[in-house]
Amino acid sequence: MFIYHKVRLLQGMIYRRICRIFPAQMNIINKMNIFLDTKYAISHFAEIFASRTYYPGVELFKRPPRGVLDLGACEGFFTLLVESHMRQRFPGAKVEYSLYEANRQLIAKIKDNLRFAGLFDGVHIYCGAVGERSGEADFKICRELHCSGVRPSGRVIGAAKVPYLDVEKNLLADKLSMPELIKVDIEGSEVDFFEHYVDFISKACVVMVEFHQADTSLETWHAMVSKSNLRLHEVTAQSGPTRCEILVNYDNLDRHNSCLPN
């Protein structure tokens, strides 16, 4: 058994290095395929689909959200996770997805992944940083692309100037629904986002955020979160100073699930 285990680990290590040529095809549900062609894509897929980090937040919805906002979309796997739930739980539901990713190298990958999964309509993809509402960000690019950010935790191999995008202005300009589900994984800029979008965030039902306790204490963070009428529902994952939290505006969520108008 020991030798078999070691052989399997070796096979996995070799495959992760040749998957760019021979990608793994993952069929999530009928006609929703995801192709994993780098070891980083495999790692990110496992983070989204193989852990319970985001599942509890999605399951809080008894009716499909009209809008989903994916901040720090990376390769678009979170959007596909939500869409796979919608197709299984609410067949025929039409959800609007807005994806924000500052790393230009990942925009083409997002488009490919959504296309292969058969998700064409109701999708808006924006390339730029999120946090402040204007100006430019000194965006750090890491070897592991999904770790890149304004304040990344991974090893930096490059940098680029990227514009800050105003999420609320884009929402109005493109005539999109207010997102009732928001996912925030922007590598340390979540504090900036919560500081600059207090009223906007308060209109959501569920916010799932990866919080990095670098320069902000947990007490300060939760005081900031409460300004948007959000309460901590659950901590779904923690690794060192980084924790994944599900934050809920229970009044908004109850209203949504009860089919009552906002």
Residue pairs with C-beta under 8 A, 6 or more apart in sequence:
15 22
15 24
16 39
16 42
17 39
19 36
19 37
19 38
19 39
19 41
19 42
20 37
20 38
23 35
23 36
23 37
24 35
24 36
24 37
24 42
25 33
25 34
25 35
26 33
26 34
26 35
26 36
26 45
27 33
28 34
28 49
28 80
28 84
28 117
29 84
29 87
29 88
31 118
32 80
32 83
32 84
32 87
32 117
32 118
32 119
33 116
33 117
34 45
34 77
34 80
34 113
34 116
34 117
35 112
35 113
35 116
36 42
36 45
40 144
40 145
40 146
41 75
41 109
43 144
43 146
44 74
44 75
44 77
44 146
45 77
47 53
48 54
48 77
48 78
48 81
49 77
49 81
51 236
51 237
52 236
52 237
53 208
53 236
53 237
53 244
54 78
54 81
54 183
54 208
54 236
54 244
56 233
56 234
56 236
56 246
57 181
57 206
57 208
57 233
57 236
57 246
58 81
58 82
58 85
58 181
59 85
60 205
60 206
60 233
60 246
60 248
60 253
61 180
61 181
61 205
61 206
61 253
61 256
61 257
62 257
63 90
63 256
63 257
63 259
64 86
64 89
64 90
64 93
64 95
65 95
65 179
65 180
65 181
65 205
65 256
66 95
66 96
66 177
66 178
66 180
67 95
67 96
67 97
67 98
67 176
67 177
67 178
67 179
67 180
67 181
68 79
68 82
68 95
68 96
68 97
68 98
68 179
68 180
68 181
68 182
68 183
69 98
69 100
69 167
69 179
69 181
69 182
69 183
69 204
70 76
70 78
70 79
70 97
70 98
70 99
70 100
70 183
71 100
71 130
71 167
71 182
71 183
71 184
71 185
71 186
71 193
72 100
72 101
72 130
72 149
72 183
72 184
72 185
72 186
72 187
72 210
73 79
73 99
73 100
73 101
73 106
73 110
73 125
74 101
74 106
74 110
74 145
74 146
74 185
75 106
75 109
75 110
75 113
75 146
76 99
76 109
76 110
76 113
76 114
77 113
78 183
78 185
79 97
79 99
79 114
79 119
79 123
80 113
80 114
80 117
80 119
82 95
82 97
82 181
83 95
83 97
83 117
83 119
86 93
86 95
87 93
94 121
94 122
95 122
96 122
96 123
96 124
96 176
96 177
97 119
97 122
97 123
97 124
98 124
98 126
98 167
98 170
98 171
98 176
98 179
99 110
99 123
99 124
99 125
99 126
100 126
100 128
100 130
100 165
100 167
101 107
101 110
101 125
101 126
101 127
102 127
102 128
102 129
102 130
102 137
102 139
102 148
102 149
102 150
102 162
103 139
103 141
103 145
103 148
104 127
104 160
104 162
105 141
105 145
106 145
106 146
107 125
107 127
110 125
111 125
114 120
114 123
124 170
124 174
124 176
126 165
126 170
127 162
128 162
128 163
128 164
128 165
129 137
129 139
129 150
129 162
129 163
129 164
129 165
129 186
129 189
130 164
130 165
130 167
130 186
130 189
130 193
131 137
131 150
131 164
131 186
131 189
131 190
131 192
131 193
131 196
132 164
132 192
132 196
133 164
133 166
133 168
133 169
133 196
134 164
134 166
135 163
135 164
136 161
136 162
136 163
136 164
137 150
137 161
137 162
137 163
137 164
138 150
138 159
138 161
139 148
139 149
139 150
139 159
139 160
139 161
139 162
140 148
140 149
140 150
140 151
140 152
140 156
140 158
140 159
141 148
141 156
141 157
141 158
141 159
141 160
142 148
142 149
142 152
142 154
142 155
142 156
142 157
143 154
143 155
143 157
144 154
144 155
147 153
147 154
147 187
148 154
148 187
149 186
149 187
149 188
149 189
150 186
150 187
150 188
150 189
151 187
151 188
151 189
151 212
151 214
152 187
152 188
153 187
153 188
153 212
153 242
167 197
167 200
168 197
168 200
170 176
171 178
171 179
178 203
178 204
179 204
180 204
180 205
180 206
180 252
180 256
181 204
181 205
181 206
181 207
181 208
182 201
182 204
182 206
182 207
182 208
183 207
183 208
183 209
184 190
184 193
184 207
184 208
184 209
184 210
185 209
185 210
186 193
187 210
187 212
188 212
188 214
190 209
190 210
190 211
190 212
191 215
191 216
191 221
191 224
193 201
194 201
194 224
194 225
194 227
194 228
195 224
197 228
198 227
198 228
199 228
201 207
201 228
201 230
202 227
202 228
202 229
202 230
202 249
203 252
203 262
204 249
204 252
205 248
205 249
205 252
205 253
205 256
206 233
206 246
206 247
206 248
206 249
206 253
207 228
207 230
207 246
207 247
207 248
208 244
208 245
208 246
208 247
209 244
209 245
209 247
210 242
210 243
210 244
211 221
211 242
211 243
211 244
211 245
212 241
212 242
213 221
213 241
213 242
213 243
214 241
216 224
222 232
225 232
225 247
228 249
229 249
229 251
229 252
230 247
230 248
230 249
231 247
231 248
231 249
231 250
232 245
232 246
232 247
233 245
233 246
233 247
233 248
234 245
234 246
235 243
235 244
235 245
235 246
236 244
236 245
236 246
237 243
237 244
238 244
252 262
255 261
255 262
